[in-house]
Amino acid sequence: MTTNATIILAFLAVVFVISGLSKASGNPKGLSGTRDVNVKDGIARVIGVFEALLALGLILGLKWNWMAYFPLVGLWFFMAGAIFVHFKANKAKTAFPAFFLLTLISIALVLI
């Protein structure tokens, strides 16, 4: 694995652990983004659990390269879904973080 891929995977792991745990814990600040696009809190908490678990998969992928594909693909679908939900709620301007993360995930998939 290249240094670029390692840096991107580590960055994505940190971002999704923090994001996932803040949603899964039910923290109002963690759920504020999903509330803005009319996602129910229960669904957002489940998404947060999966984000945190997939981030742990990215950490394992730093050691075993072949293992990074599965969490990256899962996170890719979550971010694509997030962009869709933002556009559906007419909040396209707030979809930029999801688009940025989707782009980084796509780059990581190419690099590993």
Secondary structure, 3 states (H helix, E strand, C coil): CCHHHHHHHHHHHHHHHHHHHHHHCCCHHHHHHHHHCCCCHHHHHHHHHHHHHHHHHHHHHHHCHHHHHHHHHHHHHHHHHHHHHHHHCCCHHHHHHHHHHHHHHHHHHHHC
